[in-house]
């Protein structure tokens, strides 16, 4: 027997939030072995460090991220100091669904196999190799030498749901310059939808159970379930 249900979404509403960023400055410098259990937060957006192996550190390091036309300079980094394991991981607490941006590079021109993995609810949202060669060369970023070419690294961007995202680097160390959570900005109209199979997905593209509350994708449309 087919299961039929009707969804009534709330009247048109906009979900938006100012971007929340976690990044570092020279003042945050910390030596290896001092960051286990440390939490960095911007509001309810949090980064928790697990480092019982004592390798993670923060130091001064300049890097540009973005594109040739729109980029931003970071002045400090969080160094993993080695590949992830049960002793060395990062966990992001995501307060609301949105877009997660990760500013990361390997710091090694010879490394061609170091992958970054972002996992939520046992589903890999991102799993790809990060290479220094992915950067573009841009002139004019160094005021003292306008003809100098500076590397600009790409920003990793994925859709996430509220909850926890585990950040791992199973092959080798990774340098993180920042994490940013941007809220969705989507107008959701009043919708009355009928489904025969009950399949719904969250904004991260993950299938959710029938009792799930919040913004879901149903038959290609975004609706709010309360």
C-alpha positions as CSV (number, residue, x, y, z in Angstrom):
1,X,0.0,0.0,0.0
2,X,1.4,3.4,-1.0
3,X,2.2,5.7,1.8
4,X,0.7,9.2,1.1
5,X,1.2,12.2,3.2
6,X,0.8,16.0,2.8
7,X,3.3,18.6,3.8
8,X,2.2,22.1,4.7
9,X,5.2,24.5,4.7
10,X,5.1,27.7,6.6
11,X,4.4,30.9,4.6
12,X,7.2,32.5,2.7
13,X,10.2,33.0,4.9
14,X,13.9,33.8,4.4
15,X,16.6,31.9,6.1
16,X,19.7,34.0,6.4
17,X,22.6,34.4,8.7
18,X,25.7,36.5,8.8
19,X,28.8,34.4,8.1
20,X,30.6,33.1,11.2
21,X,34.3,32.6,10.9
22,X,37.0,30.9,13.0
23,X,40.5,32.0,12.1
24,X,43.7,32.9,13.8
25,X,46.1,35.8,14.2
26,X,49.7,36.1,15.5
27,X,48.3,36.6,19.0
28,X,46.8,33.1,18.9
29,X,50.2,31.4,18.4
30,X,50.4,28.2,20.4
31,X,53.1,25.6,20.5
32,X,52.5,21.9,19.8
33,X,51.2,20.0,22.8
34,X,49.1,22.8,24.2
35,X,45.9,22.6,22.2
36,X,44.3,19.3,23.1
37,X,40.7,19.9,24.0
38,X,40.9,23.6,23.0
39,X,37.7,25.1,21.6
40,X,37.7,28.1,19.3
41,X,34.2,29.6,18.7
42,X,32.4,32.3,16.9
43,X,28.9,32.3,18.5
44,X,27.5,28.8,18.4
45,X,29.9,27.9,15.5
46,X,32.7,26.0,17.2
47,X,36.0,24.1,16.5
48,X,37.1,21.5,19.0
49,X,40.7,20.1,18.8
50,X,41.6,16.6,19.8
51,X,45.3,16.3,20.0
52,X,46.4,13.8,22.6
53,X,49.5,13.1,20.4
54,X,50.7,16.7,21.0
55,X,51.3,17.8,17.4
56,X,48.8,20.5,16.6
57,X,50.1,24.1,16.7
58,X,49.3,27.7,15.6
59,X,51.9,30.0,14.1
60,X,52.3,33.0,11.9
61,X,52.0,32.2,8.2
62,X,50.6,34.3,5.3
63,X,48.4,32.8,2.6
64,X,45.8,34.1,0.1
65,X,42.5,32.2,-0.6
66,X,39.9,32.8,-3.2
67,X,40.2,33.5,-6.9
68,X,42.4,35.7,-9.1
69,X,39.7,38.4,-9.0
70,X,38.5,38.1,-5.4
71,X,40.8,36.9,-2.7
72,X,41.7,37.4,1.0
73,X,44.9,37.3,3.0
74,X,45.2,35.2,6.2
75,X,48.1,35.7,8.5
76,X,48.1,32.6,10.8
77,X,47.5,28.9,10.5
78,X,46.5,25.9,12.5
79,X,49.0,23.1,11.7
80,X,47.9,19.6,12.2
81,X,51.5,18.4,12.5
82,X,50.6,14.9,11.2
83,X,47.9,12.8,9.7
84,X,44.6,12.4,11.5
85,X,43.9,9.5,13.8
86,X,41.9,9.0,17.0
87,X,44.6,11.2,18.6
88,X,44.5,14.0,16.1
89,X,41.2,15.3,14.7
90,X,39.2,18.4,14.4
91,X,35.4,18.7,15.1
92,X,33.2,21.5,13.9
93,X,29.9,22.2,15.7
94,X,27.4,23.5,13.1
95,X,24.5,25.4,14.7
96,X,22.4,25.7,11.6
97,X,22.3,24.4,8.1
98,X,24.3,26.5,5.6
99,X,27.5,26.5,3.6
100,X,30.8,25.5,5.2
101,X,34.0,27.1,3.8
102,X,37.4,25.6,4.6
103,X,40.6,27.5,4.0
104,X,43.3,24.9,3.8
105,X,46.5,23.9,2.1
106,X,49.2,21.3,2.6
107,X,52.2,23.7,2.6
108,X,54.2,21.1,0.6
109,X,54.8,21.5,-3.2
110,X,55.7,17.8,-3.5
111,X,52.7,16.4,-1.7
112,X,50.2,15.1,-4.3
113,X,48.2,12.6,-2.3
114,X,47.0,14.4,0.9
115,X,43.3,14.4,1.0
116,X,40.9,16.3,3.2
117,X,37.8,14.6,4.4
118,X,34.7,16.3,5.8
119,X,32.2,13.9,7.4
120,X,28.8,14.4,8.9
121,X,26.4,11.7,10.1
122,X,28.8,9.1,8.8
123,X,28.5,10.5,5.2
124,X,31.6,12.1,3.5
125,X,30.5,15.5,2.4
126,X,34.0,16.1,0.9
127,X,36.9,13.8,0.1
128,X,39.5,15.1,-2.3
129,X,43.2,15.7,-2.6
130,X,44.5,19.1,-1.7
131,X,47.5,20.2,-3.8
132,X,49.6,23.3,-3.9
133,X,49.4,23.3,-7.7
134,X,45.6,24.1,-7.4
135,X,46.6,27.7,-6.6
136,X,46.5,30.4,-9.2
137,X,49.3,33.0,-9.6
138,X,48.3,36.6,-9.2
139,X,50.4,39.8,-9.6
140,X,49.9,42.9,-7.5
141,X,49.2,41.4,-4.1
142,X,52.6,42.3,-2.8
143,X,52.7,46.1,-2.5
144,X,56.5,46.1,-2.3
145,X,56.8,44.2,-5.6
146,X,53.8,44.7,-7.9
147,X,55.2,42.3,-10.5
148,X,55.6,39.4,-8.0
149,X,53.3,36.5,-8.5
150,X,51.6,35.4,-5.4
151,X,49.8,32.0,-5.0
152,X,46.0,32.2,-4.3
153,X,44.6,28.9,-3.0
154,X,41.0,27.7,-3.7
155,X,38.3,27.7,-1.0
156,X,36.7,24.4,-0.2
157,X,32.9,24.8,0.1
158,X,30.3,22.3,1.0
159,X,26.6,22.3,2.2
160,X,26.2,21.2,5.8
161,X,23.3,20.5,8.2
162,X,23.1,21.4,11.8
163,X,25.2,19.0,13.9
164,X,28.9,18.0,13.9
165,X,31.3,17.8,11.1
166,X,34.5,15.8,11.6
167,X,37.6,17.1,9.8
168,X,40.2,14.5,9.0
169,X,43.4,14.2,6.9
170,X,44.2,10.5,6.7
171,X,47.3,10.7,4.5
172,X,49.4,13.6,5.8
173,X,49.3,16.9,7.7
174,X,47.2,19.9,6.7
175,X,47.4,23.6,7.4
176,X,44.1,25.3,8.2
177,X,43.8,29.1,7.9
178,X,40.1,29.3,8.7
179,X,36.6,27.8,8.8
180,X,33.5,29.8,7.9
181,X,29.8,29.0,8.2
182,X,27.5,31.0,6.0
183,X,23.7,30.8,6.4
184,X,21.4,29.9,3.6
185,X,19.5,32.7,2.0
186,X,16.5,31.0,0.4
187,X,12.9,32.2,0.0
188,X,10.6,29.3,0.9
189,X,7.1,29.7,-0.3
190,X,4.0,28.1,1.1
191,X,3.9,24.6,-0.4
192,X,1.4,21.8,-0.3
193,X,3.1,18.7,-1.5
194,X,2.0,15.1,-1.8
195,X,4.6,12.3,-1.8
196,X,4.1,8.6,-2.5
197,X,7.4,7.4,-1.1
198,X,8.3,9.8,1.7
199,X,11.9,10.4,0.6
200,X,13.3,13.7,2.0
201,X,16.8,15.2,2.0
202,X,18.4,17.9,4.2
203,X,20.4,20.7,2.7
204,X,23.5,18.6,2.7
205,X,21.9,16.1,0.4
206,X,21.5,13.5,3.0
207,X,18.3,11.3,3.3
208,X,16.4,12.1,6.5
209,X,13.8,10.1,8.5
210,X,10.1,10.9,8.4
211,X,10.2,12.6,11.8
212,X,13.0,15.1,10.8
213,X,12.2,18.7,11.5
214,X,13.6,21.7,9.6
215,X,14.3,22.6,6.0
216,X,14.2,19.6,3.6
217,X,14.3,18.9,-0.1
218,X,11.1,17.2,-1.3
219,X,10.4,16.5,-5.0
220,X,13.0,19.1,-5.9
221,X,11.5,21.8,-3.7
222,X,12.7,23.3,-0.4
223,X,10.0,23.2,2.4
224,X,10.0,23.6,6.1
225,X,8.7,20.8,8.3
226,X,7.7,21.6,11.8
